[in-house]
Amino acid sequence: MTDEETKGDVTRLLHAWNGGDSDARDALYRLVYGELKGIALRRLAHMGRSVIDPTELVNEALLRLLDDKLDAQNRQHFFRIAATAIRYTLIDVIRQRQADKRGGEVIITSLDSTLGQNHAATPADQRWMEVEQALVALDGAYPRQCRVIELAFLVGLKQQEIAEALAINVRTVERDLSFAKAWLREHLSS
């Protein structure tokens, strides 16, 4: 199956699912699972250590995404929503660990070999929370630039794909990426 066929299939399945076809939801899940796992792996790689198993992260994010009807018009819109779901799922895991560190007695478990082990919050978790707070602030002040940086670094889209997903030109994507990187760097260094 070519990349164009896959893009068309995601959009077709989204429309079918939103039109009431319950089988389209399962077909969509199977079609996008690999790409979402790649997004999760990239996100976890930025953190520098294993916070959660990528498979578990994708499964949890997909449960959140596919629980109700999804108001995504096409493939790009779906992956923007999915990237956000992965980001928030990861933040929830880190918050649970921080609660555990403060005595919340929350135990994070994984379906792999770490089953039953406590995971304490680490400095990397704290740094990630700082990055997340910076992204929230960036989103509040400059939402388009935040979407651009999410699509570039979380989803891994190329600049042309970002331009198409956000209906802006490539030069705007370049400017937005430069601005967002500088803004985040300044915000995180203070």
N, CA and C atoms as an extended XYZ file, in Angstrom:
570
Properties=species:S:1:pos:R:3:atomname:S:1:resname:S:1:resid:I:1 pbc="F F F"
N         0.853       -1.171        0.000 N   MET     1
C         0.000        0.000        0.000 CA  MET     1
C         0.898        1.232        0.000 C   MET     1
N         0.630        2.162       -0.878 N   THR     2
C         1.431        3.372       -0.975 CA  THR     2
C         1.049        4.341        0.144 C   THR     2
N         1.936        5.318        0.334 N   ASP     3
C         1.686        6.330        1.355 CA  ASP     3
C         0.404        7.096        1.058 C   ASP     3
N         0.167        7.412       -0.204 N   GLU     4
C        -1.059        8.139       -0.592 CA  GLU     4
C        -2.309        7.309       -0.324 C   GLU     4
N        -2.219        5.990       -0.587 N   GLU     5
C        -3.371        5.122       -0.312 CA  GLU     5
C        -3.669        5.084        1.191 C   GLU     5
N        -2.591        5.004        2.002 N   THR     6
C        -2.771        4.986        3.453 CA  THR     6
C        -3.411        6.286        3.933 C   THR     6
N        -2.927        7.424        3.414 N   LYS     7
C        -3.507        8.715        3.800 CA  LYS     7
C        -4.990        8.752        3.467 C   LYS     7
N        -5.345        8.287        2.263 N   GLY     8
C        -6.743        8.257        1.855 CA  GLY     8
C        -7.573        7.312        2.693 C   GLY     8
N        -6.977        6.177        3.068 N   ASP     9
C        -7.701        5.213        3.892 CA  ASP     9
C        -8.004        5.770        5.281 C   ASP     9
N        -7.059        6.495        5.872 N   VAL    10
C        -7.303        7.079        7.190 CA  VAL    10
C        -8.474        8.048        7.108 C   VAL    10
N        -8.457        8.906        6.115 N   THR    11
C        -9.548        9.875        5.949 CA  THR    11
C       -10.870        9.155        5.692 C   THR    11
N       -10.855        8.147        4.819 N   ARG    12
C       -12.075        7.390        4.509 CA  ARG    12
C       -12.625        6.713        5.766 C   ARG    12
N       -11.732        6.089        6.546 N   LEU    13
C       -12.173        5.406        7.762 CA  LEU    13
C       -12.698        6.389        8.808 C   LEU    13
N       -12.087        7.555        8.903 N   LEU    14
C       -12.594        8.575        9.829 CA  LEU    14
C       -14.020        8.974        9.459 C   LEU    14
N       -14.246        9.202        8.171 N   HIS    15
C       -15.586        9.594        7.723 CA  HIS    15
C       -16.591        8.463        7.951 C   HIS    15
N       -16.172        7.226        7.678 N   ALA    16
C       -17.070        6.084        7.885 CA  ALA    16
C       -17.415        5.927        9.367 C   ALA    16
N       -16.411        6.053       10.212 N   TRP    17
C       -16.638        5.915       11.648 CA  TRP    17
C       -17.561        7.020       12.153 C   TRP    17
N       -17.293        8.251       11.753 N   ASN    18
C       -18.156        9.351       12.163 CA  ASN    18
C       -19.561        9.228       11.589 C   ASN    18
N       -19.685        8.453       10.497 N   GLY    19
C       -20.995        8.205        9.913 CA  GLY    19
C       -21.732        7.042       10.549 C   GLY    19
N       -21.110        6.399       11.552 N   GLY    20
C       -21.793        5.332       12.270 CA  GLY    20
C       -21.294        3.926       11.997 C   GLY    20
N       -20.277        3.759       11.159 N   ASP    21
C       -19.732        2.428       10.854 CA  ASP    21
C       -18.798        2.000       11.984 C   ASP    21
N       -19.264        1.095       12.842 N   SER    22
C       -18.468        0.681       13.997 CA  SER    22
C       -17.235       -0.132       13.600 C   SER    22
N       -17.260       -0.811       12.481 N   ASP    23
C       -16.095       -1.566       12.029 CA  ASP    23
C       -14.966       -0.637       11.577 C   ASP    23
N       -15.312        0.566       11.162 N   ALA    24
C       -14.298        1.522       10.695 CA  ALA    24
C       -13.359        1.911       11.830 C   ALA    24
N       -13.866        1.986       13.045 N   ARG    25
C       -13.029        2.326       14.203 CA  ARG    25
C       -11.918        1.311       14.398 C   ARG    25
N       -12.258        0.025       14.344 N   ASP    26
C       -11.248       -1.026       14.507 CA  ASP    26
C       -10.260       -1.037       13.343 C   ASP    26
N       -10.759       -0.810       12.150 N   ALA    27
C        -9.877       -0.763       10.982 CA  ALA    27
C        -8.925        0.428       11.084 C   ALA    27
N        -9.424        1.554       11.575 N   LEU    28
C        -8.586        2.737       11.762 CA  LEU    28
C        -7.499        2.444       12.789 C   LEU    28
N        -7.871        1.807       13.875 N   TYR    29
C        -6.909        1.438       14.921 CA  TYR    29
C        -5.769        0.619       14.326 C   TYR    29
N        -6.116       -0.400       13.558 N   ARG    30
C        -5.083       -1.267       12.962 CA  ARG    30
C        -4.209       -0.495       11.973 C   ARG    30
N        -4.802        0.415       11.241 N   LEU    31
C        -4.080        1.153       10.208 CA  LEU    31
C        -3.081        2.152       10.797 C   LEU    31
N        -3.441        2.818       11.878 N   VAL    32
C        -2.591        3.895       12.407 CA  VAL    32
C        -1.693        3.457       13.553 C   VAL    32
N        -1.867        2.250       14.051 N   TYR    33
C        -1.135        1.812       15.236 CA  TYR    33
C         0.378        1.953       15.078 C   TYR    33
N         0.926        1.499       13.977 N   GLY    34
C         2.370        1.559       13.761 CA  GLY    34
C         2.907        2.985       13.765 C   GLY    34
N         2.185        3.878       13.096 N   GLU    35
C         2.622        5.282       13.072 CA  GLU    35
C         2.551        5.909       14.451 C   GLU    35
N         1.503        5.592       15.195 N   LEU    36
C         1.378        6.142       16.544 CA  LEU    36
C         2.475        5.607       17.462 C   LEU    36
N         2.849        4.352       17.268 N   LYS    37
C         3.936        3.802       18.081 CA  LYS    37
C         5.245        4.522       17.752 C   LYS    37
N         5.450        4.861       16.477 N   GLY    38
C         6.622        5.644       16.094 CA  GLY    38
C         6.633        7.008       16.763 C   GLY    38
N         5.467        7.651       16.829 N   ILE    39
C         5.346        8.946       17.522 CA  ILE    39
C         5.724        8.769       18.988 C   ILE    39
N         5.202        7.708       19.613 N   ALA    40
C         5.491        7.466       21.028 CA  ALA    40
C         6.984        7.215       21.238 C   ALA    40
N         7.600        6.446       20.357 N   LEU    41
C         9.038        6.179       20.479 CA  LEU    41
C         9.847        7.467       20.373 C   LEU    41
N         9.473        8.349       19.438 N   ARG    42
C        10.179        9.632       19.308 CA  ARG    42
C        10.001       10.481       20.551 C   ARG    42
N         8.784       10.518       21.077 N   ARG    43
C         8.516       11.308       22.278 CA  ARG    43
C         9.344       10.778       23.442 C   ARG    43
N         9.371        9.471       23.614 N   LEU    44
C        10.119        8.877       24.718 CA  LEU    44
C        11.621        9.052       24.528 C   LEU    44
N        12.098        9.035       23.290 N   ALA    45
C        13.525        9.236       23.015 CA  ALA    45
C        13.963       10.630       23.442 C   ALA    45
N        13.093       11.620       23.287 N   HIS    46
C        13.418       12.987       23.708 CA  HIS    46
C        13.591       13.070       25.221 C   HIS    46
N        12.989       12.144       25.933 N   MET    47
C        13.064       12.177       27.393 CA  MET    47
C        14.342       11.537       27.901 C   MET    47
N        15.032       10.774       27.060 N   GLY    48
C        16.330       10.227       27.432 CA  GLY    48
C        16.300        8.951       28.246 C   GLY    48
N        15.140        8.462       28.609 N   ARG    49
C        15.052        7.200       29.345 CA  ARG    49
C        13.646        6.649       29.192 C   ARG    49
N        13.491        5.426       29.577 N   SER    50
C        12.194        4.790       29.443 CA  SER    50
C        11.280        5.223       30.585 C   SER    50
N        10.244        5.943       30.241 N   VAL    51
C         9.265        6.400       31.225 CA  VAL    51
C         8.113        5.414       31.287 C   VAL    51
N         7.738        4.936       30.131 N   ILE    52
C         6.634        4.000       29.981 CA  ILE    52
C         6.901        3.219       28.709 C   ILE    52
N         6.447        2.012       28.657 N   ASP    53
C         6.599        1.208       27.462 CA  ASP    53
C         5.846        1.871       26.310 C   ASP    53
N         6.484        2.052       25.131 N   PRO    54
C         5.810        2.726       24.010 CA  PRO    54
C         4.483        2.062       23.625 C   PRO    54
N         4.428        0.746       23.688 N   THR    55
C         3.190        0.042       23.353 CA  THR    55
C         2.088        0.420       24.332 C   THR    55
N         2.434        0.470       25.604 N   GLU    56
C         1.455        0.842       26.624 CA  GLU    56
C         1.001        2.288       26.443 C   GLU    56
N         1.940        3.169       26.115 N   LEU    57
C         1.610        4.575       25.898 CA  LEU    57
C         0.633        4.725       24.735 C   LEU    57
N         0.904        4.044       23.627 N   VAL    58
C         0.029        4.121       22.452 CA  VAL    58
C        -1.338        3.522       22.766 C   VAL    58
N        -1.353        2.385       23.438 N   ASN    59
C        -2.633        1.758       23.768 CA  ASN    59
C        -3.492        2.667       24.636 C   ASN    59
N        -2.882        3.285       25.646 N   GLU    60
C        -3.633        4.188       26.525 CA  GLU    60
C        -4.133        5.408       25.754 C   GLU    60
N        -3.260        5.982       24.915 N   ALA    61
C        -3.663        7.155       24.126 CA  ALA    61
C        -4.783        6.786       23.155 C   ALA    61
N        -4.684        5.615       22.519 N   LEU    62
C        -5.731        5.201       21.589 CA  LEU    62
C        -7.049        4.940       22.302 C   LEU    62
N        -6.989        4.398       23.504 N   LEU    63
C        -8.226        4.206       24.270 CA  LEU    63
C        -8.909        5.545       24.512 C   LEU    63
N        -8.122        6.560       24.821 N   ARG    64
C        -8.683        7.895       25.026 CA  ARG    64
C        -9.245        8.453       23.722 C   ARG    64
N        -8.485        8.258       22.649 N   LEU    65
C        -8.882        8.808       21.350 CA  LEU    65
C       -10.122        8.148       20.780 C   LEU    65
N       -10.132        6.833       20.825 N   LEU    66
C       -11.159        6.085       20.110 CA  LEU    66
C       -12.337        5.699       20.990 C   LEU    66
N       -12.378        6.258       22.209 N   ASP    67
C       -13.468        5.957       23.124 CA  ASP    67
C       -14.795        6.518       22.621 C   ASP    67
N       -14.751        7.698       22.077 N   ASP    68
C       -15.945        8.353       21.552 CA  ASP    68
C       -15.745        8.629       20.068 C   ASP    68
N       -16.716        9.260       19.473 N   LYS    69
C       -16.558        9.712       18.087 CA  LYS    69
C       -15.431       10.733       18.053 C   LYS    69
N       -14.636       10.661       17.027 N   LEU    70
C       -13.486       11.545       16.887 CA  LEU    70
C       -13.782       12.559       15.811 C   LEU    70
N       -13.693       13.818       16.161 N   ASP    71
C       -14.027       14.888       15.226 CA  ASP    71
C       -12.799       15.293       14.408 C   ASP    71
N       -12.224       14.334       13.686 N   ALA    72
C       -11.074       14.607       12.814 CA  ALA    72
C       -11.545       14.518       11.370 C   ALA    72
N       -11.195       15.538       10.595 N   GLN    73
C       -11.663       15.587        9.212 CA  GLN    73
C       -10.796       14.777        8.253 C   GLN    73
N        -9.493       14.633        8.578 N   ASN    74
C        -8.594       13.930        7.662 CA  ASN    74
C        -7.407       13.370        8.442 C   ASN    74
N        -6.492       12.760        7.713 N   ARG    75
C        -5.336       12.110        8.329 CA  ARG    75
C        -4.506       13.088        9.151 C   ARG    75
N        -4.189       14.252        8.587 N   GLN    76
C        -3.355       15.217        9.297 CA  GLN    76
C        -4.024       15.667       10.594 C   GLN    76
N        -5.313       15.934       10.515 N   HIS    77
C        -6.046       16.358       11.708 CA  HIS    77
C        -6.051       15.240       12.751 C   HIS    77
N        -6.239       14.001       12.314 N   PHE    78
C        -6.218       12.859       13.227 CA  PHE    78
C        -4.884       12.778       13.962 C   PHE    78
N        -3.768       12.904       13.225 N   PHE    79
C        -2.470       12.778       13.865 CA  PHE    79
C        -2.137       13.973       14.755 C   PHE    79
N        -2.682       15.142       14.464 N   ARG    80
C        -2.530       16.273       15.390 CA  ARG    80
C        -3.221       15.942       16.712 C   ARG    80
N        -4.421       15.405       16.627 N   ILE    81
C        -5.173       15.029       17.825 CA  ILE    81
C        -4.461       13.891       18.561 C   ILE    81
N        -3.953       12.915       17.806 N   ALA    82
C        -3.257       11.772       18.404 CA  ALA    82
C        -1.986       12.215       19.121 C   ALA    82
N        -1.240       13.133       18.520 N   ALA    83
C        -0.022       13.634       19.155 CA  ALA    83
C        -0.344       14.278       20.492 C   ALA    83
N        -1.425       15.025       20.541 N   THR    84
C        -1.842       15.660       21.784 CA  THR    84
C        -2.254       14.607       22.807 C   THR    84
N        -2.958       13.572       22.366 N   ALA    85
C        -3.374       12.498       23.287 CA  ALA    85
C        -2.153       11.790       23.869 C   ALA    85
N        -1.146       11.537       23.051 N   ILE    86
C         0.076       10.895       23.538 CA  ILE    86
C         0.774       11.816       24.540 C   ILE    86
N         0.845       13.086       24.211 N   ARG    87
C         1.488       14.062       25.108 CA  ARG    87
C         0.788       14.079       26.463 C   ARG    87
N        -0.537       14.148       26.479 N   TYR    88
C        -1.263       14.217       27.742 CA  TYR    88
C        -1.224       12.898       28.513 C   TYR    88
N        -1.205       11.782       27.817 N   THR    89
C        -1.080       10.483       28.482 CA  THR    89
C         0.263       10.399       29.189 C   THR    89
N         1.307       10.840       28.516 N   LEU    90
C         2.644       10.835       29.104 CA  LEU    90
C         2.709       11.749       30.323 C   LEU    90
N         2.103       12.902       30.232 N   ILE    91
C         2.080       13.833       31.366 CA  ILE    91
C         1.341       13.212       32.547 C   ILE    91
N         0.245       12.512       32.274 N   ASP    92
C        -0.491       11.847       33.357 CA  ASP    92
C         0.386       10.822       34.074 C   ASP    92
N         1.181       10.064       33.319 N   VAL    93
C         2.084        9.070       33.910 CA  VAL    93
C         3.106        9.766       34.812 C   VAL    93
N         3.691       10.860       34.321 N   ILE    94
C         4.687       11.581       35.118 CA  ILE    94
C         4.051       12.174       36.371 C   ILE    94
N         2.855       12.721       36.245 N   ARG    95
C         2.169       13.277       37.421 CA  ARG    95
C         1.891       12.196       38.458 C   ARG    95
N         1.524       11.007       37.996 N   GLN    96
C         1.291        9.906       38.928 CA  GLN    96
C         2.576        9.555       39.662 C   GLN    96
N         3.686        9.578       38.952 N   ARG    97
C         4.972        9.282       39.598 CA  ARG    97
C         5.341       10.351       40.605 C   ARG    97
N         5.071       11.598       40.278 N   GLN    98
C         5.374       12.670       41.217 CA  GLN    98
C         4.499       12.557       42.456 C   GLN    98
N         3.253       12.157       42.279 N   ALA    99
C         2.374       11.943       43.427 CA  ALA    99
C         2.922       10.816       44.295 C   ALA    99
N         3.440        9.776       43.660 N   ASP   100
C         4.037        8.660       44.386 CA  ASP   100
C         5.260        9.123       45.165 C   ASP   100
N         6.062        9.979       44.553 N   LYS   101
C         7.262       10.491       45.210 CA  LYS   101
C         6.893       11.303       46.445 C   LYS   101
N         5.751       11.985       46.391 N   ARG   102
C         5.296       12.790       47.530 CA  ARG   102
C         4.478       11.966       48.526 C   ARG   102
N         4.457       10.654       48.339 N   GLY   103
C         3.755        9.806       49.293 CA  GLY   103
C         2.351        9.454       48.886 C   GLY   103
N         2.014        9.644       47.628 N   GLY   104
C         0.673        9.345       47.160 CA  GLY   104
C         0.403        7.866       47.010 C   GLY   104
N         1.424        7.071       47.189 N   GLU   105
C         1.325        5.618       47.092 CA  GLU   105
C         0.701        5.155       45.790 C   GLU   105
N         0.954        5.895       44.716 N   VAL   106
C         0.494        5.477       43.408 CA  VAL   106
C         1.565        4.572       42.820 C   VAL   106
N         1.166        3.449       42.310 N   ILE   107
C         2.111        2.526       41.697 CA  ILE   107
C         1.833        2.490       40.209 C   ILE   107
N         2.850        2.821       39.434 N   ILE   108
C         2.746        2.753       37.987 CA  ILE   108
C         3.274        1.393       37.572 C   ILE   108
N         2.486        0.671       36.831 N   THR   109
C         2.951       -0.626       36.372 CA  THR   109
C         2.924       -0.666       34.867 C   THR   109
N         3.696       -1.547       34.334 N   SER   110
C         3.767       -1.732       32.897 CA  SER   110
C         3.403       -3.173       32.598 C   SER   110
N         2.990       -3.414       31.408 N   LEU   111
C         2.619       -4.769       31.031 CA  LEU   111
C         3.837       -5.619       30.695 C   LEU   111
N         5.027       -5.034       30.726 N   ASP   112
C         6.226       -5.784       30.387 CA  ASP   112
C         6.910       -6.287       31.652 C   ASP   112
N         8.222       -6.439       31.611 N   SER   113
C         8.960       -7.050       32.709 CA  SER   113
C         8.971       -6.207       33.980 C   SER   113
N         8.536       -4.962       33.936 N   THR   114
C         8.535       -4.129       35.138 CA  THR   114
C         7.237       -4.259       35.918 C   THR   114
N         6.415       -5.207       35.564 N   LEU   115
C         5.124       -5.388       36.224 CA  LEU   115
C         5.305       -5.454       37.736 C   LEU   115
N         4.579       -4.572       38.422 N   GLY   116
C         4.593       -4.598       39.872 CA  GLY   116
C         5.686       -3.757       40.505 C   GLY   116
N         6.535       -3.123       39.734 N   GLN   117
C         7.605       -2.309       40.304 CA  GLN   117
C         7.129       -0.873       40.466 C   GLN   117
N         7.565       -0.231       41.530 N   ASN   118
C         7.314        1.200       41.701 CA  ASN   118
C         8.247        1.964       40.789 C   ASN   118
N         7.767        3.072       40.262 N   HIS   119
C         8.599        3.965       39.458 CA  HIS   119
C         8.577        5.319       40.132 C   HIS   119
N         9.681        5.702       40.720 N   ALA   120
C         9.740        7.003       41.380 CA  ALA   120
C         9.988        8.090       40.350 C   ALA   120
N         9.513        9.269       40.653 N   ALA   121
C         9.773       10.419       39.798 CA  ALA   121
C        11.268       10.704       39.800 C   ALA   121
N        11.781       11.172       38.671 N   THR   122
C        13.206       11.430       38.514 CA  THR   122
C        13.415       12.876       38.075 C   THR   122
N        14.665       13.342       38.070 N   PRO   123
C        14.936       14.676       37.530 CA  PRO   123
C        14.490       14.808       36.067 C   PRO   123
N        14.600       13.738       35.301 N   ALA   124
C        14.141       13.783       33.905 CA  ALA   124
C        12.634       14.009       33.845 C   ALA   124
N        11.893       13.378       34.767 N   ASP   125
C        10.444       13.614       34.838 CA  ASP   125
C        10.169       15.082       35.139 C   ASP   125
N        10.914       15.637       36.102 N   GLN   126
C        10.723       17.041       36.459 CA  GLN   126
C        11.038       17.941       35.274 C   GLN   126
N        12.107       17.644       34.545 N   ARG   127
C        12.473       18.451       33.377 CA  ARG   127
C        11.362       18.367       32.335 C   ARG   127
N        10.825       17.159       32.142 N   TRP   128
C         9.749       17.023       31.165 CA  TRP   128
C         8.532       17.851       31.577 C   TRP   128
N         8.222       17.890       32.867 N   MET   129
C         7.098       18.696       33.333 CA  MET   129
C         7.364       20.181       33.057 C   MET   129
N         8.614       20.608       33.192 N   GLU   130
C         8.970       21.987       32.861 CA  GLU   130
C         8.759       22.260       31.375 C   GLU   130
N         9.149       21.306       30.532 N   VAL   131
C         8.937       21.450       29.092 CA  VAL   131
C         7.439       21.505       28.803 C   VAL   131
N         6.682       20.648       29.446 N   GLU   132
C         5.232       20.639       29.244 CA  GLU   132
C         4.613       21.977       29.663 C   GLU   132
N         5.041       22.512       30.783 N   GLN   133
C         4.524       23.814       31.222 CA  GLN   133
C         4.882       24.905       30.205 C   GLN   133
N         6.086       24.823       29.651 N   ALA   134
C         6.493       25.787       28.628 CA  ALA   134
C         5.634       25.635       27.377 C   ALA   134
N         5.324       24.394       26.990 N   LEU   135
C         4.465       24.171       25.830 CA  LEU   135
C         3.058       24.712       26.071 C   LEU   135
N         2.559       24.540       27.268 N   VAL   136
C         1.233       25.072       27.603 CA  VAL   136
C         1.250       26.593       27.509 C   VAL   136
N         2.315       27.218       28.014 N   ALA   137
C         2.429       28.673       27.937 CA  ALA   137
C         2.559       29.123       26.481 C   ALA   137
N         3.356       28.401       25.701 N   LEU   138
C         3.502       28.725       24.279 CA  LEU   138
C         2.157       28.598       23.574 C   LEU   138
N         1.428       27.544       23.899 N   ASP   139
C         0.118       27.320       23.278 CA  ASP   139
C        -0.853       28.444       23.633 C   ASP   139
N        -0.784       28.923       24.854 N   GLY   140
C        -1.661       30.013       25.265 CA  GLY   140
C        -1.365       31.313       24.534 C   GLY   140
N        -0.086       31.583       24.326 N   ALA   141
C         0.307       32.838       23.686 CA  ALA   141
C         0.391       32.730       22.158 C   ALA   141
N         0.855       31.593       21.674 N   TYR   142
C         1.106       31.406       20.242 CA  TYR   142
C         0.654       30.000       19.815 C   TYR   142
N        -0.648       29.774       19.698 N   PRO   143
C        -1.144       28.420       19.435 CA  PRO   143
C        -0.640       27.812       18.121 C   PRO   143
N        -0.574       28.602       17.048 N   ARG   144
C        -0.119       28.028       15.773 CA  ARG   144
C         1.337       27.578       15.883 C   ARG   144
N         2.168       28.383       16.507 N   GLN   145
C         3.575       28.015       16.647 CA  GLN   145
C         3.726       26.764       17.506 C   GLN   145
N         2.859       26.607       18.498 N   CYS   146
C         2.881       25.402       19.323 CA  CYS   146
C         2.494       24.178       18.490 C   CYS   146
N         1.451       24.317       17.640 N   ARG   147
C         1.066       23.194       16.771 CA  ARG   147
C         2.215       22.818       15.831 C   ARG   147
N         2.896       23.832       15.296 N   VAL   148
C         4.004       23.581       14.369 CA  VAL   148
C         5.106       22.784       15.062 C   VAL   148
N         5.490       23.193       16.265 N   ILE   149
C         6.574       22.493       16.946 CA  ILE   149
C         6.145       21.095       17.387 C   ILE   149
N         4.875       20.928       17.776 N   GLU   150
C         4.371       19.588       18.108 CA  GLU   150
C         4.431       18.672       16.891 C   GLU   150
N         3.958       19.169       15.762 N   LEU   151
C         3.944       18.334       14.548 CA  LEU   151
C         5.346       18.010       14.075 C   LEU   151
N         6.282       18.929       14.271 N   ALA   152
C         7.654       18.675       13.848 CA  ALA   152
C         8.356       17.683       14.768 C   ALA   152
N         8.262       17.906       16.066 N   PHE   153
C         9.055       17.111       16.993 CA  PHE   153
C         8.318       15.934       17.615 C   PHE   153
N         7.024       16.007       17.706 N   LEU   154
C         6.278       14.883       18.274 CA  LEU   154
C         5.838       13.927       17.185 C   LEU   154
N         5.207       14.458       16.165 N   VAL   155
C         4.701       13.604       15.092 CA  VAL   155
C         5.793       13.284       14.080 C   VAL   155
N         6.764       14.186       13.937 N   GLY   156
C         7.849       13.941       12.998 CA  GLY   156
C         7.508       14.298       11.562 C   GLY   156
N         6.548       15.208       11.389 N   LEU   157
C         6.188       15.610       10.034 CA  LEU   157
C         7.257       16.515        9.447 C   LEU   157
N         7.407       16.438        8.132 N   LYS   158
C         8.302       17.342        7.410 CA  LYS   158
C         7.608       18.692        7.278 C   LYS   158
N         8.390       19.723        6.958 N   GLN   159
C         7.830       21.066        6.902 CA  GLN   159
C         6.687       21.176        5.897 C   GLN   159
N         6.810       20.533        4.751 N   GLN   160
C         5.741       20.568        3.754 CA  GLN   160
C         4.465       19.931        4.301 C   GLN   160
N         4.608       18.818        5.021 N   GLU   161
C         3.446       18.142        5.613 CA  GLU   161
C         2.794       19.006        6.697 C   GLU   161
N         3.621       19.700        7.469 N   ILE   162
C         3.085       20.598        8.495 CA  ILE   162
C         2.295       21.723        7.826 C   ILE   162
N         2.872       22.268        6.754 N   ALA   163
C         2.196       23.346        6.023 CA  ALA   163
C         0.833       22.879        5.525 C   ALA   163
N         0.771       21.679        4.978 N   GLU   164
C        -0.506       21.133        4.489 CA  GLU   164
C        -1.475       20.886        5.637 C   GLU   164
N        -0.975       20.338        6.742 N   ALA   165
C        -1.845       20.022        7.878 CA  ALA   165
C        -2.451       21.275        8.501 C   ALA   165
N        -1.698       22.373        8.495 N   LEU   166
C        -2.165       23.602        9.132 CA  LEU   166
C        -2.665       24.648        8.141 C   LEU   166
N        -2.628       24.291        6.854 N   ALA   167
C        -3.074       25.202        5.794 CA  ALA   167
C        -2.313       26.528        5.831 C   ALA   167
N        -0.999       26.422        5.950 N   ILE   168
C        -0.121       27.591        5.892 CA  ILE   168
C         0.995       27.273        4.905 C   ILE   168
N         1.811       28.272        4.556 N   ASN   169
C         2.884       27.980        3.607 CA  ASN   169
C         4.144       27.526        4.338 C   ASN   169
N         5.054       26.924        3.589 N   VAL   170
C         6.264       26.341        4.165 CA  VAL   170
C         7.123       27.416        4.830 C   VAL   170
N         7.196       28.586        4.241 N   ARG   171
C         7.996       29.670        4.828 CA  ARG   171
C         7.447       30.046        6.214 C   ARG   171
N         6.144       30.029        6.379 N   THR   172
C         5.540       30.303        7.688 CA  THR   172
C         5.923       29.210        8.675 C   THR   172
N         5.935       27.960        8.217 N   VAL   173
C         6.352       26.847        9.070 CA  VAL   173
C         7.789       27.073        9.539 C   VAL   173
N         8.671       27.445        8.634 N   GLU   174
C        10.074       27.696        8.990 CA  GLU   174
C        10.183       28.794       10.046 C   GLU   174
N         9.479       29.890        9.827 N   ARG   175
C         9.509       31.007       10.793 CA  ARG   175
C         8.931       30.576       12.138 C   ARG   175
N         7.808       29.851       12.089 N   ASP   176
C         7.182       29.404       13.332 CA  ASP   176
C         8.086       28.454       14.117 C   ASP   176
N         8.776       27.558       13.428 N   LEU   177
C         9.699       26.642       14.107 CA  LEU   177
C        10.832       27.412       14.763 C   LEU   177
N        11.412       28.350       14.038 N   SER   178
C        12.507       29.155       14.599 CA  SER   178
C        12.025       29.933       15.813 C   SER   178
N        10.866       30.556       15.685 N   PHE   179
C        10.313       31.336       16.791 CA  PHE   179
C        10.032       30.436       17.995 C   PHE   179
N         9.360       29.302       17.775 N   ALA   180
C         8.978       28.421       18.886 CA  ALA   180
C        10.203       27.861       19.597 C   ALA   180
N        11.220       27.471       18.848 N   LYS   181
C        12.447       26.958       19.474 CA  LYS   181
C        13.087       28.032       20.346 C   LYS   181
N        13.211       29.244       19.805 N   ALA   182
C        13.813       30.339       20.567 CA  ALA   182
C        12.970       30.671       21.795 C   ALA   182
N        11.645       30.718       21.622 N   TRP   183
C        10.745       31.028       22.726 CA  TRP   183
C        10.876       29.990       23.831 C   TRP   183
N        10.873       28.697       23.443 N   LEU   184
C        10.994       27.622       24.445 CA  LEU   184
C        12.350       27.666       25.126 C   LEU   184
N        13.409       27.886       24.357 N   ARG   185
C        14.759       27.950       24.934 CA  ARG   185
C        14.830       29.064       25.980 C   ARG   185
N        14.295       30.221       25.650 N   GLU   186
C        14.314       31.350       26.586 CA  GLU   186
C        13.447       31.052       27.813 C   GLU   186
N        12.271       30.502       27.569 N   HIS   187
C        11.345       30.196       28.669 CA  HIS   187
C        11.915       29.143       29.611 C   HIS   187
N        12.619       28.162       29.064 N   LEU   188
C        13.167       27.078       29.893 CA  LEU   188
C        14.455       27.473       30.593 C   LEU   188
N        15.158       28.471       30.078 N   SER   189
C        16.422       28.866       30.709 CA  SER   189
C        16.205       29.808       31.882 C   SER   189
N        15.017       30.402       31.985 N   SER   190
C        14.776       31.360       33.072 CA  SER   190
C        14.379       30.645       34.348 C   SER   190
